[in-house]
Amino acid sequence: MRMVLPVPVRLRSSELIRCLVLGVGLIGAFSFSAKAQTTLSWSSATSGNWTAASNWTTSTVPNSSSYIASITATGSPYTITLDSSETIDGLTLNSSAATLAMGSNTLTIASNGTVSISAGSITGGNFTFGAVPAKVDDWPE
């Protein structure tokens, strides 16, 4: 599978380095306050809807930019159905038993959020990273 960004951007390496240096310089010019983040984990290797609180640790659904969703439960294959569009601060998918089925929904990762996918699969849906939309077609195997 691959992730496709709809806005084509082509930079030569020298331009990319200049953009990165400028970006780091701009970041250094501003002070930021740390935001509180809570990691919520899918509670067990069972299928269910994203919005069902009982499927998450502390019975809290990751549905705001204050939460990082962690899907790492192992065991029999299971599917997490993203049954509504959500915004979160980050996503960790590290279970070869897990499938995140997004259907026609969008999972938005807040600005400066993180995504780590080391095992498992994602089907359908769309990702938005900050303000940059991306469609999930195929991810590299």
Phi, psi and chi 1 to 4 in degrees:
 res  aa     phi    psi   chi1   chi2   chi3   chi4
   1 MET       -  157.8  -64.6 -170.7 -171.2      -
   2 ARG  -138.2  156.5   68.8 -174.3 -175.3  -62.5
   3 MET  -102.4  130.1 -177.7  177.7  -54.8      -
   4 VAL  -113.2  121.7  178.7      -      -      -
   5 LEU   -95.0  131.2  -62.5  176.8      -      -
   6 PRO   -73.1  -13.9   27.8  -33.9      -      -
   7 VAL  -105.0  108.8 -179.9      -      -      -
   8 PRO   -71.6  126.7   22.9  -27.5      -      -
   9 VAL  -129.9  121.7  176.9      -      -      -
  10 ARG  -124.6  119.1  -68.3 -168.5  172.6  100.4
  11 LEU  -126.1  140.7  -64.4  174.6      -      -
  12 ARG   -73.2  160.0  -68.0 -177.4  -62.7 -135.6
  13 SER   -58.2  -37.2   59.1      -      -      -
  14 SER   -65.9  -37.7   60.9      -      -      -
  15 GLU   -68.0  -40.6  -67.3  171.1  -38.0      -
  16 LEU   -61.5  -43.8  179.9   60.2      -      -
  17 ILE   -62.4  -43.1  -69.3  170.5      -      -
  18 ARG   -61.5  -41.4  -85.6 -176.0  -90.5  178.8
  19 CYS   -63.3  -42.6  -71.3      -      -      -
  20 LEU   -64.9  -44.6  -69.9  172.3      -      -
  21 VAL   -62.4  -44.4  169.5      -      -      -
  22 LEU   -61.8  -44.5  177.0   61.3      -      -
  23 GLY   -61.4  -44.7      -      -      -      -
  24 VAL   -63.8  -39.5  169.6      -      -      -
  25 GLY   -63.0  -41.9      -      -      -      -
  26 LEU   -66.8  -40.0  -72.0  173.9      -      -
  27 ILE   -62.5  -41.2  -70.7  170.2      -      -
  28 GLY   -66.0  -23.1      -      -      -      -
  29 ALA   -77.6  -13.2      -      -      -      -
  30 PHE  -115.7  150.4  -61.7   95.7      -      -
  31 SER  -104.5  140.7   62.9      -      -      -
  32 PHE  -121.1  145.4  -63.6   96.5      -      -
  33 SER   -98.5  142.6   59.2      -      -      -
  34 ALA   -70.6  137.8      -      -      -      -
  35 LYS   -98.5  147.6   61.8 -179.7  174.1 -179.7
  36 ALA   -72.6  131.5      -      -      -      -
  37 GLN  -127.1  138.0  -62.3  171.5  -27.5      -
  38 THR  -122.0  129.3  -58.2      -      -      -
  39 THR   -90.4  125.5  -61.7      -      -      -
  40 LEU  -113.9  130.9  -59.0  172.9      -      -
  41 SER  -107.8  143.3  -62.8      -      -      -
  42 TRP   -62.3  127.3 -169.4 -101.1      -      -
  43 SER   -73.9  -28.2   56.7      -      -      -
  44 SER  -160.0  169.1   65.3      -      -      -
  45 ALA   -79.8   62.5      -      -      -      -
  46 THR  -130.7  146.9   55.4      -      -      -
  47 SER   -73.7  151.8  -64.7      -      -      -
  48 GLY   175.6  177.3      -      -      -      -
  49 ASN   -85.0  142.6  -72.9  -21.8      -      -
  50 TRP   -55.2  -40.8 -179.9  -74.6      -      -
  51 THR   -81.5    0.9   58.2      -      -      -
  52 ALA   -84.1  109.2      -      -      -      -
  53 ALA   -56.0  -33.7      -      -      -      -
  54 SER   -65.1  -14.5   60.5      -      -      -
  55 ASN   -83.9   -8.8  -69.1  -35.7      -      -
  56 TRP  -115.0  150.2  -62.8   94.8      -      -
  57 THR   -59.6  149.6   54.3      -      -      -
  58 THR    58.3   14.2   70.2      -      -      -
  59 SER    51.0   39.5  -65.6      -      -      -
  60 THR  -121.8  128.7  -57.1      -      -      -
  61 VAL   -82.6  130.3  175.1      -      -      -
  62 PRO   -73.3  102.0   19.5  -23.6      -      -
  63 ASN  -140.8   26.1   58.6    3.4      -      -
  64 SER  -152.6  169.3   77.8      -      -      -
  65 SER   -73.1    6.3   59.8      -      -      -
  66 SER   -89.4   -6.4  -61.7      -      -      -
  67 TYR  -118.1  144.2  -62.3  119.5      -      -
  68 ILE  -111.1  125.8  -62.3  170.8      -      -
  69 ALA   -91.8  127.0      -      -      -      -
  70 SER  -118.3  120.6  177.2      -      -      -
  71 ILE  -117.6   97.1  -57.4  168.2      -      -
  72 THR  -133.9    1.3   58.5      -      -      -
  73 ALA   -62.1  137.0      -      -      -      -
  74 THR  -110.3  164.7   58.1      -      -      -
  75 GLY   136.7 -144.7      -      -      -      -
  76 SER   -66.7  152.5  -60.7      -      -      -
  77 PRO   -56.1  139.5  -25.6   35.1      -      -
  78 TYR  -144.5  158.8   61.6   98.7      -      -
  79 THR  -124.6  130.2  -60.0      -      -      -
  80 ILE  -102.2  118.7  -60.3  166.6      -      -
  81 THR   -96.7  115.9  -58.0      -      -      -
  82 LEU   -75.6   95.2 -174.4   66.7      -      -
  83 ASP   -90.1    2.9   53.2  -33.7      -      -
  84 SER  -157.9  157.2   71.3      -      -      -
  85 SER   -70.0  138.8  -66.3      -      -      -
  86 GLU  -136.1  157.2  -59.9  -70.4   -7.1      -
  87 THR  -119.8  128.2  -62.4      -      -      -
  88 ILE  -136.6  170.4   56.6  175.4      -      -
  89 ASP   -87.2  -25.1 -168.1   54.7      -      -
  90 GLY  -167.1  164.2      -      -      -      -
  91 LEU  -138.3  129.1  173.1   67.4      -      -
  92 THR  -118.9  121.4  -61.2      -      -      -
  93 LEU  -121.2  106.5  178.3   57.1      -      -
  94 ASN  -141.8   61.7 -174.7   15.1      -      -
  95 SER  -151.2  117.3  172.7      -      -      -
  96 SER   -66.4  -14.2   59.1      -      -      -
  97 ALA   -83.2  -14.8      -      -      -      -
  98 ALA   -94.9  140.8      -      -      -      -
  99 THR  -126.5  126.5  -63.0      -      -      -
 100 LEU   -96.6  107.2  176.3   57.8      -      -
 101 ALA   -96.1  108.3      -      -      -      -
 102 MET   -91.4  -12.3  -64.4  173.9   52.2      -
 103 GLY    56.2 -129.3      -      -      -      -
 104 SER  -103.3   13.3   60.6      -      -      -
 105 ASN   -87.1  168.1  -67.1  -55.8      -      -
 106 THR  -118.4  133.1  -61.6      -      -      -
 107 LEU  -107.2  113.6 -174.6   59.7      -      -
 108 THR   -97.4  128.0  -60.8      -      -      -
 109 ILE   -99.9  120.2  -53.6  -61.0      -      -
 110 ALA   -59.5  158.7      -      -      -      -
 111 SER   -52.3  137.5  -63.0      -      -      -
 112 ASN    67.4   12.2  -60.7  -42.8      -      -
 113 GLY   -77.4  173.2      -      -      -      -
 114 THR  -126.7  150.6   58.9      -      -      -
 115 VAL  -131.8  127.7  174.9      -      -      -
 116 SER  -131.1  114.3  171.9      -      -      -
 117 ILE  -123.7  107.9  -58.5  171.3      -      -
 118 SER  -117.0  -12.1   55.1      -      -      -
 119 ALA  -161.8  159.7      -      -      -      -
 120 GLY    98.7 -173.8      -      -      -      -
 121 SER  -144.5  158.9   62.1      -      -      -
 122 ILE  -128.8  132.9  -61.1  173.6      -      -
 123 THR  -124.5  144.1   61.2      -      -      -
 124 GLY    63.2 -171.7      -      -      -      -
 125 GLY    71.7 -172.7      -      -      -      -
 126 ASN  -136.0  148.8  -63.3  -71.5      -      -
 127 PHE  -108.8  146.7  -87.6  105.5      -      -
 128 THR  -127.1  125.8  -60.2      -      -      -
 129 PHE  -106.3  108.5  -63.2   98.1      -      -
 130 GLY    59.9 -111.7      -      -      -      -
 131 ALA  -109.8   11.0      -      -      -      -
 132 VAL  -106.4  110.7 -179.5      -      -      -
 133 PRO   -76.2  146.2   25.3  -30.6      -      -
 134 ALA  -142.7  138.7      -      -      -      -
 135 LYS  -100.5  136.7  177.4  146.0  179.5   67.5
 136 VAL   -86.2  109.4  175.9      -      -      -
 137 ASP  -102.5  -68.8  -75.1  -22.6      -      -
 138 ASP  -140.9  143.7  -61.0  -72.8      -      -
 139 TRP  -104.5  146.2  -68.5   89.7      -      -
 140 PRO   -60.1  143.3   -3.9    6.9      -      -
 141 GLU   -92.3      -  -64.8 -173.1   29.6      -
